[in-house]
């Protein structure tokens, strides 16, 4: 996940937002806030345009895909919290026990 510090050398949310929205070939919509890369140029993003009761869904932005409409972008989680539970906890627990040992 990205942080906020300029010392992160290209990995801060601010620098990434500018890069993904102004520099790349397939620019992200301004409503998407990228927060986690997948290692292949794609990003999990908070969709700020779809806020419901103060909660924004998480979408998966493929950097090499030319989306015709925003509805084509995959919504993968209903909230950042549900993304954290799935990706950071459940996926980790598939291979690792709570004590850090391998399964």
C-alpha positions in Angstrom: 0.0 0.0 0.0 1.1 3.5 -0.7 1.8 6.1 2.0 1.9 9.9 2.3 5.5 10.7 2.8 7.6 12.3 0.0 10.5 10.2 1.2 8.8 7.2 -0.3 10.5 8.0 -3.6 7.6 7.7 -6.1 5.4 5.6 -3.8 3.4 8.3 -2.1 -0.3 8.7 -2.8 0.2 12.3 -4.1 3.0 11.4 -6.6 1.1 8.3 -7.7 -2.1 10.2 -8.2 -0.4 12.8 -10.4 1.4 10.0 -12.4 -1.7 7.8 -13.0 -4.0 10.7 -13.8 -1.8 12.9 -16.0 1.2 10.9 -17.3 0.2 7.4 -18.4 -1.4 6.3 -21.7 -4.7 5.1 -20.1 -5.3 7.8 -17.6 -7.3 7.0 -14.5 -10.6 8.9 -13.9 -10.1 11.7 -11.4 -12.6 10.0 -9.1 -10.3 7.0 -8.5 -7.7 7.2 -5.7 -5.1 4.5 -6.2 -3.8 3.0 -2.9 -2.3 -0.4 -3.7 -0.5 -1.8 -6.7 -0.7 -5.4 -7.9 2.9 -5.4 -9.1 1.9 -5.3 -12.8 1.0 -1.7 -13.2 -2.6 -2.1 -12.1 -4.1 -0.6 -8.9 -6.8 -1.1 -6.3 -8.5 2.3 -6.1 -11.1 3.9 -3.9 -14.0 5.1 -6.1 -14.8 8.5 -4.7 -17.7 9.0 -7.1 -19.7 6.1 -5.7 -19.9 7.1 -2.1 -22.9 5.7 -0.2 -23.5 6.8 3.4 -19.9 7.9 3.6 -18.4 4.6 2.3 -16.7 4.3 -1.1 -16.2 1.0 -2.9 -12.9 -0.3 -4.1 -12.3 -1.0 -7.8 -9.5 -2.7 -9.7 -8.0 -0.5 -12.4 -6.2 -2.3 -15.2 -3.6 0.1 -16.6 -3.4 -1.4 -20.0 -7.1 -1.7 -20.7 -9.1 1.0 -22.6 -12.4 1.3 -20.7 -15.3 2.6 -22.8 -17.2 3.6 -19.6 -16.5 3.6 -15.9 -19.1 0.9 -15.4 -16.6 -1.6 -17.0 -14.2 -1.1 -14.2 -14.5 -4.0 -11.8 -15.8 -3.2 -8.3 -14.1 -5.7 -6.1 -15.1 -4.7 -2.6 -17.9 -2.6 -1.1 -15.5 -0.7 1.1 -11.9 -0.2 2.0 -12.5 -2.2 5.2 -13.9 -5.2 3.3 -10.9 -5.0 0.9 -8.5 -5.0 4.0 -10.3 -8.0 5.4 -10.1 -10.0 2.2 -6.7 -9.0 0.8 -4.6 -8.3 3.9 -6.1 -10.8 6.3 -7.9 -13.7 4.4 -5.4 -14.0 1.6 -2.5 -14.0 4.1 -4.2 -16.6 6.3 -4.4 -18.9 3.3 -0.7 -19.5 3.6 0.2 -18.2 7.1 -1.1 -18.9 10.6 -1.9 -16.0 13.0 1.5 -16.7 14.8 3.4 -16.1 11.5 4.1 -19.8 10.9 3.5 -21.4 7.5 0.3 -23.5 7.0 
